[in-house]
Amino acid sequence: MASNKKPTGKLTLVSLILMIFTSVYGFNNIPRSFYKMGYAAIPWFILSGITFFIPFAFMMAEYGAAFKNEKGGIYSWMEKSVGPRFAFIGTFMWYVSYIIWMVNVSQGMWVPFSNAIFGKDTTKDWVILGLSGPKLLAVLGILWIVFVTYISTKGLDKIKKITSLGGSTVAALNIVLWIGAIAILILNKGQLAQPIEGLKSFTQSPNPKFAGNMIAGLAFIVYAIFAYGGIEAVGGLVDQTENAEKTFPKGVAISAAIISIGYSMGILLVGIFTNWTNVINQEGVHLGNAGYVVMTNLGIEFGRAIGVSDATAMAMGAGIARFVGISMFLALMGAFFTLTYAPLKQMIEGTPAELWPWKMGELKDGMPIYAMWVQAGIVVVMITLLAVGGDSMSKFFDILVAMTNVAMTLPYMFLSGAFAPFKKKTEIHKPFEVFKSYNSALFASIVVTLTVGFANFFTVLEPALAGDMKTTFWSVAGPIFFSIVAFIMYYVYEKKTASKKADRAA
């Protein structure tokens, strides 16, 4: 059926900036960063923006313009730049990051669910059939994975409405944070809940785990890089941009500045109404619920600033916590239904069919149904293994977040590492170039790859030095295991291909 809609035209500078901002800027990164570092998170966000976000976004733009007609996404980019083995391992690691995301979020999403129902995080007190704490969240996570996989294999797309609704409400959270914090600042006559004590506040974390610990600070760069995640999508916008040669680099640079400043200002705004010692450094507060604790406190402090009773202020805090909970739960639920099949489908469609054993490479009604059930099984096994050990809720969420951050930033090293070879290949048509010379491209490739590599190295090293071997183990176990799986899969594929060639030659 023909559409009556007129073409919308190409992206202007403003619309490009808005699209990049929407893809990258994540609300929950702000309270989590304040939880870990206080105001001292700000310089790391700025440093990561300069050494990672801006050059990496330009790289993705050049890839996207050169390979805009390729169906295989990042696999095609790396395969044509370096080679099929490198491309498969890099793409497989990119896909694995979503498996680890599912392990994390399938258990972490019950925190927003609790906030939506009760106005606070009560997950540590839940007991069902004798199960509690991380073990109960693991069982709920397993049931959720099975449910989402079953629904997704039916090819239902009604969930898109929930995704859209969740995205809109999460965007509204940023507005609530900015307006609420500024109002409290005015009502309290400029007094900050978390005082700024000169340069010290921006160089030394109030968190004892980070205070005076340079390795812990360097490890925080992974959180900042993770917060800038999503810029891979920028690559596909070049050919949709008006006067791309001038508009696109300007749009990326302005977006990077806005996002860096946005995160930095967001952390400052949290300090207006949240004292780190009195609010954050309390029993029961962890990375999984830091966002809800902070936004609950926003409601409470706003109530106190306008002079209502403590009971009313507490009710206002619980009301905001419910709004945050509903918003985040809807957004995570929508993301789950998309990410259960989208990365897997892109990888299967982009790579040679012979790579996939059994029926995993088959698409049924456009969905990789068999592969989705294998994926669900892997996630269930990882959840079960992680839940064994009975850690406290705080430790449990620290491990989950560390796993996810490492897994989701490692693939960036493959993409940035492939950029210099991509620039060297003159046979690849490059209609859009920011890095005009090979040397500038090589320099950018080295800076980005080293930034991500060192950040992950220190992220893995820091808990080990503090005696926390479990977090270190889980941070590296997933990537190492799956990289071995990728090597084996490609080795088997090469053997099969060589055997077929030999048979044909004979």
Phi, psi and omega in degrees: 000128183288146178267143177268357183287142177279152178302140183278349180082182184272163181289132173274176179303314183294314182293326176296314179301317180297319180294318179295316180301314181296322182289329191255315191290121181240124184302314188294343178294333183289302180296327178294321179292320177296320178302317185278321192230350187064213179297338183292351176289334188300309180301327180291325176295319180293315179299316180294327177297320182284316187270346181234298192301308184295306181296323182293321178298319177296321177300312180300325179295318180293316176302310184300321180289321182288327185242034186296339181262003181275135183278337189278005178060224186295336176299314180297320180303308185284327180295319181280340180271319185241304183160164186293323181294310178303316182296317182293315181296316178298316180292321179297319178294324176298316180294319180301327179301328178284329174298314181291327173301318180295320177301316181293304191287329179299335178260326181285339185289348179284343174293309174297327177299315178297317178297322180296322183275312190255349182081006176198168180277110179248011188300330181292341181261356181290136175223120178228122180052038177082356179265144178209172176059213182303327181293320177293316178298327178295316179296316177298321178297318179296315179299321180295316179301314180297317180298311182296318180297317180299312181295317184295325180291345177279353177075021181286138181240012179294338182296343180301329178295321179293320178301314181296316180296316179298319179297320180293318182290325177294321177299323180294333179299322179297321179294317179300317180299310184295309183295315181298314182295317180295321178297316179296320179300316180292313182295328179268012176056044174083003180280132179263140176293322176252099186300149173262115183253065179066206183297332182305322182295334183261357180241342182234124181284143174287345179285120183302334179293334185250337185301121178069011182250099184295323180296318178296322177296315178296325178296331181295339179304327178299322177297319179294317178298317178300321179295333178271003182298154181108353182286351175301327181294340181298329183305329183275001185262352186301309184286353177262003185259136178291130180049056191305323183305322181261318187290318187295308179300324178295318180297317179295315181298315180294318179300315180300317179296314181297315182293317177299313179294322180299314177295316181297314179295323179300318179294319175299319180297322178300321180294341178297320186241001183233117173274125187301315183292315186281334185248312186278316185277057182233155178298136179094349178267127181213178183300330181291331184238008183304319181298322182284323176298314181296313183288330172298317180296327176302312179297318181296312183291328176294318177300316179294323181294328180269359171090020178279170180292161179300323180297318179292320179298319178296321178295322177296319178298316179296325179296315177295320179300321178295319179297316178298315181299312180298315181300309184291322180295315178297317181296316180293322179296315178297317179298322181299314182295328178284312187284348176293328183239330189298307180297320180297315180296317180298318182292317181294318180290330184276337185257162179301136183300329183292346180291336191261123179285166176053226181255017187296334181275359183275143172249131179240118186055037177079004182240138178279069190301312182296316180296327180295323178288324174297316178302314180300319179298319179296315179298317180298317179298316181295319178299316181297314180298319182292324184287337180289123180133337172060047176290164174292163181301319182298312180296319180302312181287329174301315180295314181300314182292319178298316178303312184293316182297317179294312183298322186274348178258336180303317180301337178298331179293324178294316182293317180288325178294331180278351188290318180298313175300324177300316181291330183287334183280100182290341180288344176277121179288126182241091184288343182226124181223128172263316177274102188286332181243159178295322181298319178294323178293319179296317179299313180298318180300316180294315182299312182294314182297317179293321179302310181292318181297310180295320179300316179291323178300313181288330176296320180285322184287321189303310178295326179297318179295332179272006179087005182263078184289336183294317178296317177300314181301310184289334178294326183255340186299312181300302180304318180295312181302312184286333175291324175295317177301316180297317178301314182296314180301317182288325178297315179298318179298316179298319178298316179298314181297316180297321180295318179295320179296319180295320179295319180293322180293325180288000000 
